[in-house]
Amino acid sequence: MKKSALTRHNILTKAFELIYANGYRASSIDDILTNTQVTKGAFYYHFKNKEEMGIALINEILKTHLSKKFIELLESKDTPLESIYCLIHYLLIEDRLLKTELGCPASNLIQEMTPWNTPFSNALNNLVNEWLNLLEATLEKGKKDGFINKEINSKSVATFILSGYWGARNLGKLEKSKKPYNTFLEQLKTYLKTLE
């Protein structure tokens, strides 16, 4: 990676950590500069403003990391329902980027930014739609291959699973505990069996 690309990646990685912990609006450019130890000139070389950096953070950090895991884990097991469970288990229990006490970074940004910022809303909507499409495609393949009941509505099931994941994340954040994750995973396993 070239020095310029490395600097950009460093800014986004450190800004992600700061914004994930404190929120987008509570994290100033000066805070980001202090956290990344780059100059204002270096920041503005890579991003024309904080909003552009935030959109890049969604596309280059969140999308790259989480979408890669979606693809990798949705293809990891013998059956699509096992793969879906494995994905949600990984995101809730194993992923080191995601912190229980901080919730889901995408969900946090959706709650904080989409009511008033259209570019953020569009970037986050694209990210979430990608995840939903990956879940839906996995379910459709499962129907085609005979692992999943052909009568289920894959789009509705994908939305239900992602909504449940976000709910569990928010409860975990509220309680500062993985207990809601375990409860959700137990019920998810039961729910997924009804789709066979």
VMD Tcl script that draws the C-alpha trace (Angstrom):
set ca {
  {0.00 0.00 0.00}
  {1.38 3.41 -0.98}
  {2.04 5.99 1.74}
  {-0.91 8.14 0.60}
  {-3.30 5.17 0.65}
  {-1.92 4.10 4.03}
  {-2.53 7.58 5.46}
  {-6.10 7.58 4.14}
  {-6.73 4.13 5.59}
  {-5.25 5.22 8.94}
  {-7.52 8.28 9.05}
  {-10.59 6.15 8.31}
  {-9.66 3.40 10.77}
  {-8.97 5.79 13.64}
  {-11.98 7.95 12.80}
  {-14.14 4.81 12.80}
  {-12.93 3.92 16.32}
  {-13.64 7.45 17.56}
  {-17.06 7.76 15.90}
  {-18.08 4.24 16.96}
  {-17.29 5.14 20.58}
  {-18.62 8.73 20.66}
  {-20.94 9.22 17.69}
  {-20.41 11.11 14.45}
  {-21.63 14.53 15.55}
  {-19.70 14.38 18.84}
  {-16.43 13.64 17.00}
  {-14.88 16.79 15.56}
  {-12.25 16.98 12.86}
  {-9.81 18.12 15.57}
  {-10.63 14.99 17.59}
  {-10.02 12.88 14.50}
  {-6.71 14.66 13.83}
  {-5.59 14.08 17.42}
  {-6.61 10.43 17.22}
  {-4.90 9.84 13.86}
  {-1.89 12.10 14.47}
  {-2.09 13.52 10.94}
  {-2.01 17.16 9.97}
  {-5.04 19.15 8.87}
  {-3.42 19.38 5.47}
  {-3.19 15.59 5.23}
  {-6.83 15.24 6.25}
  {-8.01 17.75 3.66}
  {-5.79 16.17 1.01}
  {-7.87 12.99 1.35}
  {-11.30 14.42 2.22}
  {-12.86 17.77 1.36}
  {-14.81 17.74 4.64}
  {-15.97 15.60 7.54}
  {-19.07 14.41 5.67}
  {-16.99 13.04 2.79}
  {-14.78 11.25 5.32}
  {-17.90 9.81 7.00}
  {-19.25 8.46 3.71}
  {-15.83 6.96 2.95}
  {-15.85 5.39 6.42}
  {-19.15 3.65 5.60}
  {-17.96 2.48 2.18}
  {-14.35 1.62 2.94}
  {-14.43 0.40 6.55}
  {-17.93 -0.84 7.38}
  {-18.84 -2.13 3.93}
  {-15.45 -3.71 3.31}
  {-15.29 -5.50 6.67}
  {-18.90 -6.50 7.23}
  {-19.91 -7.29 3.65}
  {-16.81 -9.48 3.30}
  {-17.90 -11.39 6.40}
  {-21.45 -11.71 5.08}
  {-20.17 -13.26 1.84}
  {-17.58 -15.46 3.52}
  {-19.86 -16.80 6.25}
  {-22.97 -17.22 4.12}
  {-20.96 -19.71 2.08}
  {-19.30 -21.42 5.02}
  {-21.67 -24.27 5.95}
  {-23.36 -27.18 4.22}
  {-26.82 -25.64 4.38}
  {-27.94 -22.02 3.99}
  {-29.74 -21.97 7.34}
  {-26.58 -23.12 9.12}
  {-24.66 -20.41 7.24}
  {-27.12 -17.71 8.30}
  {-26.91 -18.81 11.93}
  {-23.10 -18.91 11.69}
  {-23.06 -15.35 10.29}
  {-25.27 -13.89 13.01}
  {-23.37 -15.80 15.72}
  {-20.10 -14.43 14.37}
  {-21.36 -10.85 14.25}
  {-22.75 -11.01 17.80}
  {-20.17 -13.13 19.60}
  {-16.91 -13.34 17.67}
  {-16.27 -10.23 15.57}
  {-13.53 -8.17 17.26}
  {-14.44 -4.97 15.42}
  {-17.92 -4.90 17.00}
  {-18.17 -4.06 20.71}
  {-21.09 -5.08 22.91}
  {-21.21 -1.77 24.79}
  {-21.17 0.23 21.53}
  {-23.84 -1.66 19.57}
  {-23.85 -1.96 15.79}
  {-21.88 0.84 14.08}
  {-24.18 0.85 11.03}
  {-27.30 0.96 13.20}
  {-25.78 3.75 15.32}
  {-25.09 5.84 12.22}
  {-28.56 5.14 10.84}
  {-30.16 6.39 14.05}
  {-27.87 9.41 14.33}
  {-27.47 10.56 10.74}
  {-30.30 9.51 8.44}
  {-32.97 11.87 9.82}
  {-31.02 14.89 8.60}
  {-28.26 13.86 6.17}
  {-29.22 12.50 2.75}
  {-25.71 11.39 1.62}
  {-25.29 9.37 4.82}
  {-28.78 7.96 4.41}
  {-27.99 6.89 0.84}
  {-24.65 5.27 1.76}
  {-26.18 3.43 4.72}
  {-29.20 2.38 2.67}
  {-26.87 0.91 0.03}
  {-24.94 -0.95 2.73}
  {-28.04 -2.39 4.38}
  {-29.58 -3.33 1.03}
  {-26.40 -5.21 0.15}
  {-26.68 -7.22 3.38}
  {-30.38 -7.89 2.82}
  {-29.70 -8.97 -0.77}
  {-26.97 -11.36 0.37}
  {-29.31 -12.91 2.96}
  {-32.15 -13.08 0.45}
  {-29.92 -14.72 -2.19}
  {-28.80 -17.31 0.36}
  {-32.42 -18.08 1.22}
  {-33.42 -18.28 -2.45}
  {-30.55 -20.68 -3.16}
  {-31.67 -22.75 -0.18}
  {-35.19 -22.92 -1.61}
  {-33.87 -23.94 -5.01}
  {-31.61 -26.62 -3.50}
  {-34.41 -28.04 -1.34}
  {-33.07 -26.96 2.06}
  {-35.73 -24.31 2.66}
  {-39.51 -24.37 2.28}
  {-40.35 -22.96 -1.16}
  {-43.33 -21.06 0.29}
  {-41.32 -18.67 2.45}
  {-40.85 -15.07 1.39}
  {-37.06 -14.68 1.31}
  {-37.14 -10.87 1.39}
  {-39.36 -10.83 4.49}
  {-37.25 -13.46 6.24}
  {-34.02 -11.55 5.47}
  {-35.56 -8.34 6.86}
  {-36.78 -10.18 9.97}
  {-33.35 -11.71 10.65}
  {-31.46 -8.44 10.19}
  {-34.02 -6.58 12.33}
  {-33.64 -9.17 15.07}
  {-29.86 -8.87 14.90}
  {-30.08 -5.09 15.32}
  {-32.55 -5.45 18.18}
  {-30.21 -7.86 19.98}
  {-27.28 -5.48 19.38}
  {-29.24 -2.56 20.85}
  {-30.31 -4.56 23.90}
  {-26.72 -5.71 24.40}
  {-25.58 -2.10 24.19}
  {-28.21 -1.04 26.71}
  {-27.37 -3.83 29.16}
  {-23.63 -3.83 28.36}
  {-23.99 -7.58 28.18}
  {-24.01 -10.40 25.63}
  {-26.98 -11.98 27.40}
  {-29.49 -10.59 24.84}
  {-27.27 -11.98 22.08}
  {-27.45 -15.48 23.52}
  {-31.22 -15.23 23.93}
  {-31.62 -14.05 20.35}
  {-29.30 -16.74 18.97}
  {-31.26 -19.44 20.80}
  {-34.53 -18.17 19.33}
  {-32.97 -17.65 15.90}
  {-31.94 -21.30 15.80}
  {-35.52 -22.32 16.61}
  {-36.93 -19.91 14.00}
  {-34.56 -21.09 11.26}
  {-35.75 -24.69 11.76}
  {-39.29 -23.58 10.92}
  {-38.05 -22.52 7.48}
  {-37.02 -26.05 6.46}
}
mol new
graphics top color blue
foreach p $ca { graphics top sphere $p radius 0.5 }
foreach p [lrange $ca 0 end-1] q [lrange $ca 1 end] { graphics top cylinder $p $q radius 0.2 }
display resetview
